[in-house]
Amino acid sequence: MKVHLFANLFVLIFACKNVESSKILGVFPMAAHSHYTLGFTLMKELAERGHEVTFITPYRHKEDIENLKLVSVEEVVEGVTEQKKQLYNMHEWSFYYQAKFILNIGIDFTRKIFNIKSVKDLLRSKEKFDVIIMENFINDAFIGLGNHFKAPVILIAPGPTTYLCNYFVSNPSPSSYVPNIASRFSSDMTLIERMKNLYYDILGEYLIHLYAIPKHNEIMQEYLPGTPNLREIMSNVSLILTSSHVSINTPAPTVPAVKEIGGYHVSKPEKLPNDLQEFLDNAKEGIVLFSLGSNLQSSDLPEHMKNAILKTLSKLKQKVLWKFEVDIPNKPKNVKIMNWLPQNSVLAHPNIKLFISHGGLLSVIESVHYGVPILGIPVFWDQEFNIRSAENNGFAINLPFKELNERTFSTAVNDLLNNPEYTKNVKSRQKILHDQPLTPMDTAVYWIEYVIRHNGAHHLKSPSLKLKWYQINMLDIAIILTLFTILLFVIFYFIIKHIISMFGDTTAVKAKKN
Ligand SMILES: *[C@@H]1O[C@H](CO)[C@@H](O)[C@H](O)[C@H]1NC(C)=O
């Protein structure tokens, strides 16, 4: 018994030692603050836990962190500022056009990253890594880094599993009850909506497999020559960690190589600047926080919307804190504007009563984490999807961008502030989010170290990775059964025909006799 215990202890120490200081490459080049947050919080945590982390990033953090080495790609930041101005127009585009726009951003962006000197230097270096952690955001060519550095690859999905990542691990996503991320459906779909959802899924699959993946393969072959075809190596991905959780997203199937870590990016609230802290503390009637995130600028809102919003806000007894990038003439007394604000730390303040948001997934998660109801003004991509889901869970009102006017805005704001149901519902969601055996961050670190301990943890892989799409959906069997059924009918038909003709003959003979 004792020996057993010792052996266990030894294995435990050895296992921990094994991963105590692994070499980790983090690939998070996307020039958007929300994407940066997803990478930075995780890389920082891994560095603090003693791993040696190399982090490809377009942004710089304030102070140096031990064990965290930057490979800066800040060159890419400038290029996207102009693209971001287009985002307000996106709600008018068709599904196909939106999807293609996003895919093209991803393709251009990936090529740009491979062309940056710091990245080229890293590729030429003799560096070795035990694991590569990369954000999965239409940058499939980066998968080749796994082959290049001979290391397992873990993907961080900036949302729930979607057709943008399902194929790596063959994760099922039935169109009958898993709404497409760019749709406006909840999981409760009518027959027509299910048909549309199937159409969106097929269109998405088509764009990914016949348009994006071949392009990414080209990029990969150009910058990482000698890599096998992308289609062959993509199933080598070890694990996908998703920013989702049942407290926030509608439940959907996940294979063992998918783990949910939604909420891991929410860090402890930081100390606020004195004037902001005072503003929050002194708002006895409560505060409405208003922010459209880092990609959309509130100051770019059309004039009539700005006026409608200001008119409503000025009539509230609550104070309003608005992330607004320029000065507002005749700003109402109860409104404070800041061109940048520490959203996470502000949301943590107990006086916050309502969050008016664009519905970015990280904002929705933070809202649930701190128990604040949401007025969602979704503009593009997954935002309406996130808000719909929050609305279904009873803690949000969905006010699509193009429907925003004084009447709709003021009705929604007042309903959310005066009806206690919304707060009650968000608090119960908050409880679900926090009721987990490990915190989302501990879960993330556990599975990352697990992949290192088990050399890529390929035993988690679903056997369906070996099957073709029509085999997984059993279309081959359906065709065989259909053909077989048709054959049976044909045989039956001829038998009947034969019998009838026999009868026909005998009656004919009888008729003759008479
Ligand atoms: C597959 O993953 C393993 C690690 O799990 C890695 O060593 C290998 O290089 C990868 N192969 C390819 C072709 O990417």
The ligand as a MOL file (V3000), in Angstrom:
LIG
                    3D

  0  0  0     0  0            999 V3000
M  V30 BEGIN CTAB
M  V30 COUNTS 14 14 0 0 0
M  V30 BEGIN ATOM
M  V30 1 C 1.1110 15.9440 -35.8740 0
M  V30 2 O 1.1930 16.1850 -34.4780 0
M  V30 3 C 2.4030 15.7720 -33.8640 0
M  V30 4 C 2.3130 16.0790 -32.4020 0
M  V30 5 O 1.1560 15.6190 -31.8090 0
M  V30 6 C 3.5780 16.4840 -34.4840 0
M  V30 7 O 4.7570 16.0380 -33.9010 0
M  V30 8 C 3.6020 16.2370 -35.9640 0
M  V30 9 O 4.6490 16.9620 -36.5500 0
M  V30 10 C 2.2730 16.6430 -36.5910 0
M  V30 11 N 2.2620 16.2740 -37.9820 0
M  V30 12 C 1.9270 17.1260 -38.9370 0
M  V30 13 C 2.0270 16.5900 -40.3390 0
M  V30 14 O 1.5470 18.2550 -38.7250 0
M  V30 END ATOM
M  V30 BEGIN BOND
M  V30 1 1 1 2
M  V30 2 1 1 10
M  V30 3 1 2 3
M  V30 4 1 3 4
M  V30 5 1 3 6
M  V30 6 1 4 5
M  V30 7 1 6 7
M  V30 8 1 6 8
M  V30 9 1 8 9
M  V30 10 1 8 10
M  V30 11 1 10 11
M  V30 12 1 11 12
M  V30 13 1 12 13
M  V30 14 2 12 14
M  V30 END BOND
M  V30 END CTAB
M  END
